[in-house]
Structures are given as C-alpha cells and as structure tokens.
Amino acid sequence: MSDLVELASHPDATRPEGFAGPDHPMRRLTRAMAFGQPWTADDAARVQQIFDGMASAWSEDHVDSVKAAPVEDALERGDVPLDGAWLEVGSGTGAGARVLTPRVTSLVCTDLAEQMLHHAPDLAPRVRADAAALPFPDRRFDAILLINMLLFPAEVDRLLDPDGVVVWVNTLGDQTPIHLPPADVLDALPGNWSGTWAHAGTGFWLTARRV
C-alpha cells in the first residue's frame, strides 16, 4: 500500500484552464508506458518528431514563471537533496534547468528530441537519449526530475539511489497532456513508495521515495 500525503496548496495555486482530457493521445501513451506496455522504436521516432517540430516555439512558451512554480515549490517543501546528483529526464528547452541550476550541486539534462536540447540554455550538461534506456550506471542519481514527461518506471528505479527521490511535475495538473496523478505514479514505480504532493501554480508536484 502506497503512502501519499497531500500538503496545503501553494498560496498562488490556481486551477488550469481546460486543455487535455483523458482521451488525449499523449495521455493514453503516458498511461500505457507507465503500466507496462512496451516502448517501441516507432513510439520513440513518433515522439521525437513531435517534439523536434515544436522545439522553437516551446523555447518561447514553456519556460515562464507559472510553469516553474511547481518545481520551485517542490524544492522548497518536498525535502529534496539539493546537494546531491540530479537528473532531469525529458528536459526540453530548459524549464527545469533554469530552476535547478542555481539551487542544486549537480545536474544532467536528457531529452530524446535533439532540437529541444538545441534550443535549451547551456546551464548543465545535455545528453540526447531515450528515457527508456538512459546511458548512466545504476543508482547514479540522488534525485530524478520529470516535468510533463513520460514515466518509464523500471529505468527510473534503476538509476535512482536507494535513498533517492523522484520529483514528478505536471504543470497543468490534470489538464497536462502527459499526465499521471500522484497515486498512479507511486503505483507504477516498482516496489513500495511513499509520496508527498501539493498544488502550485497551475499544476502540482510529487516527491516519491522508496519505503
């Protein structure tokens, strides 16, 4: 049984406008990957093409303060290891790196889409890689951040230190196309996990640890 605690919403939390419902294609893909459907080369090619095509506009539209709010609140209230080694999976054009770089000791950013990385600021090492099979050794990271990102539970579990923390962020809450609610994230991760979460900005954050 997963243990999940909800904190009071951040004072600036607001309900997102309607955007992506449960039938959104990326919503269906997110759930399928989290709960065991195989990730294929065709899946990777399709997702890469989508995000490469959006990279230029993404760098202008997806790094604002509202979207950063859940990450900032997680760093403040999520009891995360700021002095540890961090990995951001699906780092896009740098929304997470802009928040993390001034705060954490070590950060590596990865994304499948080459153009997303091309449009990201040079704030941390950037590695183009498929999140289903990342080029890092086991137990390498103390914290793994995923902002509006597909969850590959076995790979996150492999890379995370036994005492490490997963930071899951949906910047539009349940209107995020790539969305899983906190309880489903805990259920998808291998083994037993506990979590703390809260609403902030137009979204929410979750910090998850092994029990």
C-alpha positions, 0 to 999 in steps of 0.5 A: 500500500502506497503512502501519499500525503497531500500538503496545503496548496501553494498560496498562488495555486490556481486551477488550469484552464481546460486543455487535455482530457483523458482521451488525449493521445499523449495521455493514453501513451503516458498511461500505457508506458507507465503500466507496462506496455512496451516502448517501441522504436516507432513510439520513440521516432513518433515522439521525437518528431513531435517534439523536434517540430515544436522545439522553437516555439516551446523555447518561447512558451514553456519556460515562464514563471507559472510553469516553474512554480511547481518545481520551485515549490517542490524544492522548497517543501518536498525535502529534496537533496539539493546537494546531491546528483540530479537528473532531469529526464525529458528536459526540453528547452530548459524549464527545469534547468533554469530552476535547478541550476542555481539551487542544486550541486549537480545536474544532467539534462536528457531529452530524446528530441535533439532540437529541444536540447538545441534550443535549451540554455547551456546551464548543465550538461545535455545528453540526447537519449531515450528515457527508456534506456538512459546511458548512466550506471545504476543508482547514479542519481540522488534525485530524478526530475520529470516535468510533463514527461513520460514515466518509464518506471523500471529505468527510473528505479534503476538509476535512482539511489536507494535513498533517492527521490523522484520529483514528478511535475505536471504543470497543468495538473490534470489538464497536462497532456502527459499526465499521471496523478500522484497515486498512479505514479507511486503505483507504477514505480516498482516496489513500495513508495511513499509520496508527498504532493501539493498544488502550485501554480497551475499544476502540482508536484510529487516527491516519491521515495522508496519505503 
